[in-house]
Amino acid sequence: MQLRNLGTSGLRVSVVGLGCNNFGARLDADGTKKVVHKALDCGITLFDTADMYGNRGGSERDLGAALGARRQEIVLASKFGYQMDDAGRMKGGSRRYIMQAVEASLQRMGTDWIDLYQFHFPDPLTPIEETLRALDDLVRQGKVRYIGCSNKSAWEVVDALWTSRFYGLNSFVSCQDEYSVLMRRADKDLIPAMQVHGLGLLPYYPLASGLLTGKYRHGEAMPAGARLSQPGHYTNRHLNDANWTKLKGLETFVAARGKTLLDLAFSWLACKPVVSSVIAGATRPEQVEANVKAAAWAMSDDDMAEIDKISPPGS
């Protein structure tokens, strides 16, 4: 397994990471343990969870239990900021909430520190200076090693970096955002800003919510139980004429090279200099192994240029 620095920080992560959003929800404790141990066996070192995954806390609890004594072998990443109660009080980026949230996450995961603590969603009610000062205190206390953000616009990321540098605070080293060969909106503003400031990208939904698995066929019946087979937000965003056209072109591209859409999805991301680790979830051990193998295709510059013609940057 290849290791990369997370942006320009000294934190080293595996080029394929394990997304833990299925733990505590679609997977029970035993299923989680099997997936986690397969990931460890495959050389995955980055395990990415969040306090809200698994029905508010289940993912962190099951991940911590599955890791056990092997926790020190991995880079443990979690997130805060998403609503954790029905009343809407336990959320956001205030100092008061962050100090409460980190203690709860540490307890659930059975650890003394979090390697990468990420601000999950922007909080328009809290000044970013307050959030960053609280996170800086956690780093100085040793409860957090590095900090990152997720789902922020380019201007919000740059504003946070400026604030950190102006006040001499620890700053974000990474951004976690949706990015795939089909969903390339981050190319417009976010990725150029990250490249200038040396942040590492942790792309989620690398398979475009399953559209790049090859199981969806335009004009054919949708697979039963699959995410995009259910009406809702993901379906509306991904199943459109533009993506079907791109998908057809990508299928032709991989077929000519004896590859699969899965190979393309992971390897294309791995070939992007800004990408530090590809975050991919799994519900079965064999999926973990397949994801790791899929990232091994070293694409040429000509390959990357041809893909840009099929799925243009920023689209």
Buried (B, 14 or more C-beta within 10 A) or exposed (E): EEBBBBBEBEBBBBBBBBBBBBBBEEBEBEBBBBBBBBBBEBEBBBBBBBBBBBEBBBBBBBBBBBBEEEBEEBBBBBBBBBBBEEEEEBBBBBBEBBEBBBEBBBEBBBBEBBBBBBBBBBBEEBEBBBBBBBBBBBBEEEBBBBBBBBBBEBEBBBBBBEBBEEEEBBBBBBBBBBBBBBBBBBBEBBBEBBEEBBBBBBBBBBBBBBBBBBEBEEEEEBBEEBBBBEEEEBBEBBBEEEBBEBBEEBBEBBEEEEBBBBBBBBBBBBBBEBBBBBBBBBBBBEBBBBBBBBBEBEBEEEBEEBBBEBBEEEB
